[in-house]
Amino acid sequence: MNLAGKKIVLGLTGGIACYKAAEFARALVKAGASVQVVMTEAARHFITPVTMQALSGHTVFTDQWDNRVSNNMAHIDLSRDADAIIIAPCSADFMRKLVHGAADDLLSTLCLARPHAVPLLVAPAMNVEMWDKPATQRNVAQLKSDGITLLGPASGDQACGETGLGRMLEPEQLLEALTGFFQPKLLSGKRVLITAGPTFEPIDPVRGVTNLSSGKMGYALARAAHAAGAHVTLVSGPTALAVPLGVTCIPVMTAREMHEAVMSHIGEQSVLIAVAAVADWRVAEVSTQKIKKQAGATPSLQFETNPDILASVAALPSPPFCVGFAAESDDLLAHGAAKRERKNIPLLVGNIGHQTFGKDDNEIVLFDANGHQALPRASKDKLAVTLIAEIARRL
């Protein structure tokens, strides 16, 4: 993920999730951002300024009266050239301060004094009971009304031993959210359905037919579409990937399950991006028992054709904008052009399957009615952003 040149003020308030802030700061720097850390007194009980200085590469500010700034106005100067301020973790108490415009320490004063053009994002972190209280939820509603972006919280095990909403998002989720925040909202208000990953067609209870698709390209497109402002539904075959933040995921196993999920949601979509490597055939009769290996004997399997998801959607009376994917083994230009015409879709993305399955990068060719355009090999995340921009332009 790329935040090259971005100036980020990272605020830490009191909470055990400060340990995640250390990894988040490291990830921000790795992504190319310049990170200025500001800590409250409570945060210093959980992690030291020395740690955050080592990870950010900049001296940490903790005192409202710090005279290292020439005019003694750190609360003014630190926010003036920032591209964003993010509070992670943000405690229940600090949320209250933001709501009421408190200015009793450096971080709260800095937030209050920030220019309107500097966005403020907060990542709540607190006990589930604290999060659920009406007072906290009133503050949440007010923060949103004031134009402050909330990232999370997540649900799960908490340091106190309880379970529920209140966990701060993981560092990689925060990085994903912040990177997406800066993306142009080219698909604002649009609904995008994306299929991803392989399908698995069972032979018996323990065996099946599948392929080498990792789902990485489809998940990258889901992240990019969400970052572009779209409401994203991801229909995913079995993968080992985490669902992108803010994306609704419908897990499926077989091609028929994927077809059913797509067709049941397609009526409300503006765009379909069919990235999944869907099995063309399935076993006609799935054994209810494991097929036992017998010396000298080979089981005979009869196959039947699976539904063509992309063609089904493209044939609707008022289809969404359809984007197909073609994973070929040879002669990509001929096969890609033929598949686009056969599916009757405006845009098809082709690649050589064995050169991309499971990898973090890809090399693709775009096919449309005017011919084809090759895009150089790049990371799947970068290609996803390019493709989403191309789809938005064509819409």
Order of alpha helices (4+ residues) and beta strands (2+ residues): beta-alpha-beta-alpha-alpha-beta-alpha-alpha-beta-alpha-alpha-beta-beta-beta-alpha-beta-beta-beta-alpha-beta-beta-alpha-beta-beta-beta-alpha-beta-alpha-beta-beta-beta-alpha
